[in-house]
Amino acid sequence: MLKFLIDESAGKKLHLFLVEKGFDVKFVGDIMPRALDEEILKLAEKENRILITNDKDFGELIYRLRMSSFGVILLRLRKDLPISRQIYTSYVIDKFVDKLKSHFIVVTEGKVRVRK
C-alpha cells in the first residue's frame, strides 16, 4: 500500500483528499508543524512514505546534498489551488504508480518529469 507524507506547503486539503481516497497519509502540520525540510525528508524515508510538496528546496537536499528519499512528488503548478493539487496528484498516482518509490517526480500543468 502506498503511504504519503504531505508537506505543509501542499496543504491540509490535499491530505484530507488522499485520506478520503483510502491512502495511508500523514500531514506534516499535524505531526511536526514548522519542521525543517531535512527532518521532513528523514521522517518520510524512515516511514517509507512518498513526500508530496510544493517546496523545491527538497530537490536541493536530494540532488546537491545527497540526502536519501523514499520518493518525492514536487508540485510546481502555476494555478496552485487546492483543487489543482488534488487533480494533478491523483493523475500522478494513477499514471505513474510504478515510479513513485525511489523517484523524484516534478509535476507541472503540461508535463510530468520523473528522475531516479
N, C-alpha and C positions, 0 to 999 in steps of 0.2 A: 504494500500500500504506500502511495506517495504521501510524504509528510512535508509540510511547508512551514517556514517562519516568515512572517510578514513584517517588514521594517516599518517603523513609524511613518516614514516618508510615503509609503504606498497606501497607508490608511486603514483605519478600523473597518470601513465599509467593505474593502476587499477581503479582509479577514472573515467578516460575517458571511459574505457571499460564498467563500470557499467552504466554510463550515456547513452552510446550507446544502452545498453540493456533496457533502459527506466526507470531505477530506479531513485528515488529522492536521490541524492548523493551530499555531500559536502566534500571538501578536506581541511584538516587542514592547509596545506601550503598556501592555498588561503585566508582563513578567519582569521587565527590566527597563523602565522608562529612562529616556535620555542616556542610554548606554553608548559607549564608544563603539565605532564601527568594528574595531578589532574584536571586542567582546561579543558582538552580534555574530560575526563570522565564525568565531570559535564555538559558540553555542550551536549554530546551525550544523557545523561539522561534527561536533560531539554527538548530537542527536540525529544525525543523518537526515537533516531537513534541507530542502531546497529554499534558498533565500529569495524572496521577491522584494525588490526595492526600486526606488527612483533615484537613488544616490549613486552617481558614477564613481565616487571615491572607492567603492568596492573593487572596481576594475584595477585601480592602482594598487590596492592591497594584494590582490591576487597576482597580477602580472608584473608589477615592479618590485614589490616586497616579497613575492613568492609565498604568500600565505596560502594554505590549502583550503579547499572548499568542497562541499558535497555537491554543490550546484547553485547557480545564480540565474535568476531572471531579472534583467535590468530593463525597466520600462522607461523609454525615452520618447514620450508622447507629446506632440505639440498641443493637442487638446487634452490636457492632463486632468480629466474629470473622473470621479469615482466610477461612472458607468463605462467610460473608455477603458479604465484599468481592468474592469471585470470582463469586458468583451475580449480584449487582447490577451489577458491571462488565460481565459477559457480556451481561446484559439490555440495558444502555445501548448497548453496542457494536452489538448486533444490531438493536435497535429504533430507535435514533437515529443511525445511521451517517452520514446526510446532515447532521447537526447537530453533529458532533464538532469539526470545524475551525471556528475563529473564534467559538466559543460557550463560555459558562461554564455548565456543567451541574451542578446540585445534586441529589444522589440521597438520598432517604430511603426507608424501608420502604414508605411509602404514596404517594410522589409523586416525579416527576422534573420539575424546573423547568429550562427552557432560556432563557438570556439571551444576547443578542448581545454 
